[in-house]
């Protein structure tokens, strides 16, 4: 068992080192988000399962605090309102659960962040399509193969991993990097 644990840790560390390949896209995402916030816009995050948890985690870091005490940043995880989620799913189908929220909450210049390990989550794709139609900026976080989701994004961060646990680890690391650099960019 110890050998297996060591192997998992080595795999994670290797994937983490390769994330440096995404430095350009991450920097672009930070700048896009900073400009939106400076313009009085908001960040809307969404995904399924572990990606839903990542959406909530990143939104909490933005609206609460990350490393420094600073004004709250306008960030909303579209995964948290169970009444909206269940009503939309019941009335329109689960594929529309995020798209309807983007339709109601999203404004031109906002940033939508769609998270999907596979890059193929239908409800995340539908939300990104809606976001683009409403002139929101779109950032996607996916695994190595960004799938159709990456093609729709203004900035696609396709992390260098193909295994769901490693992808999720890199997504939250990417979220933390974005939060730290956003704080520095906005508040010095």
Secondary structure, 3 states (H helix, E strand, C coil): CHHHHHHHHHHHHHHHHHHHHHHHHHHHHHHHHHHHHHCCCCEEEEECCHHHHHHHHHHHHHHCCCCCCCCCCCEEECCCCHHHHHHHHHHHCHHHCCHHHHHHHCCCCCEEEEECCCCCCHHHHHHHHHHHHCCCEEEEEECCCCHHHHHHCCEEEECCCCCHHHHHHHHHHHHHHHHHHHHHHHHC
